[in-house]
């Protein structure tokens, strides 16, 4: 498999899409404190979700960059 085929593999872009969705969930989770009123809890959980999304997206980006020969 050539490096271009590795960089264009569907599974890498699925990983990036999932990471983006996780990040969006983290952002919307932050706004739940306006509804329920427990700001610190929702902010902390939101930050954890965002960090997980960032780590997953970096994994996908480095998979694309590592596909070069």
DOMARTI-919701 format. One record per residue (C-alpha): residue number from 1; residue in one letter; x, y, z. Coordinates in steps of 0.1 Angstrom, whole numbers, plus 5000, padded with zeros to 4 digits. Each point is the difference from the previous one (the first is absolute). Layout:
// DOMARTI-919701
+-----+---------+------+------+------+
| num | residuo |   xx |   yy |   zz |
+-----+---------+------+------+------+
| NUM |       A |    X |    Y |    Z |
...
+-----+---------+------+------+------+
// end
This chain:
// DOMARTI-919701
+-----+---------+------+------+------+
| num | residuo |   xx |   yy |   zz |
+-----+---------+------+------+------+
|   1 |       X | 5000 | 5000 | 5000 |
|   2 |       X | 5014 | 5034 | 4990 |
|   3 |       X | 5003 | 5029 | 5024 |
|   4 |       X | 4972 | 5018 | 4983 |
|   5 |       X | 4977 | 4971 | 5005 |
|   6 |       X | 5009 | 4998 | 5037 |
|   7 |       X | 4994 | 5038 | 5004 |
|   8 |       X | 4966 | 4997 | 4982 |
|   9 |       X | 4988 | 4969 | 5020 |
|  10 |       X | 4964 | 5002 | 5010 |
|  11 |       X | 5006 | 4989 | 5036 |
|  12 |       X | 5022 | 5031 | 5007 |
|  13 |       X | 4973 | 5023 | 4989 |
|  14 |       X | 4974 | 4981 | 5020 |
|  15 |       X | 5023 | 5005 | 5031 |
|  16 |       X | 5001 | 5037 | 4992 |
|  17 |       X | 4962 | 5002 | 4996 |
|  18 |       X | 4994 | 4982 | 5033 |
|  19 |       X | 5025 | 5023 | 5018 |
|  20 |       X | 4982 | 5030 | 4986 |
|  21 |       X | 4967 | 4987 | 5012 |
|  22 |       X | 5014 | 4993 | 5035 |
|  23 |       X | 5014 | 5036 | 5000 |
|  24 |       X | 4966 | 5014 | 4991 |
|  25 |       X | 4984 | 4980 | 5027 |
|  26 |       X | 5025 | 5014 | 5025 |
|  27 |       X | 4992 | 5035 | 4989 |
|  28 |       X | 4962 | 4995 | 5004 |
|  29 |       X | 5005 | 4983 | 5033 |
|  30 |       X | 5015 | 5032 | 5013 |
|  31 |       X | 4967 | 5018 | 4995 |
|  32 |       X | 4981 | 4975 | 5022 |
|  33 |       X | 5010 | 5020 | 5030 |
|  34 |       X | 4977 | 5028 | 4989 |
|  35 |       X | 4971 | 4975 | 5001 |
|  36 |       X | 5009 | 4981 | 5032 |
|  37 |       X | 5022 | 5025 | 5018 |
|  38 |       X | 5030 | 4979 | 5011 |
|  39 |       X | 5027 | 5019 | 4981 |
|  40 |       X | 5031 | 4984 | 5014 |
|  41 |       X | 4988 | 4964 | 4994 |
|  42 |       X | 4989 | 5006 | 4964 |
|  43 |       X | 5031 | 5021 | 4992 |
|  44 |       X | 5023 | 4972 | 5013 |
|  45 |       X | 4982 | 4973 | 4981 |
|  46 |       X | 5000 | 5021 | 4969 |
|  47 |       X | 5037 | 5006 | 5002 |
|  48 |       X | 5007 | 4962 | 5004 |
|  49 |       X | 4978 | 4993 | 4970 |
|  50 |       X | 5018 | 5027 | 4980 |
|  51 |       X | 5034 | 4986 | 5009 |
|  52 |       X | 4989 | 4965 | 4989 |
|  53 |       X | 4989 | 5015 | 4967 |
|  54 |       X | 5033 | 5018 | 4995 |
|  55 |       X | 5020 | 4969 | 5007 |
|  56 |       X | 4980 | 4980 | 4975 |
|  57 |       X | 5002 | 5026 | 4974 |
|  58 |       X | 5038 | 5003 | 5005 |
|  59 |       X | 5002 | 4962 | 4995 |
|  60 |       X | 4983 | 5004 | 4967 |
|  61 |       X | 5022 | 5030 | 4989 |
|  62 |       X | 5032 | 4982 | 5009 |
|  63 |       X | 4987 | 4969 | 4981 |
|  64 |       X | 4997 | 5021 | 4969 |
|  65 |       X | 5034 | 5016 | 5006 |
|  66 |       X | 5016 | 4967 | 5007 |
|  67 |       X | 4987 | 4985 | 4968 |
|  68 |       X | 5028 | 5017 | 4981 |
|  69 |       X | 5029 | 4978 | 4989 |
+-----+---------+------+------+------+
// end
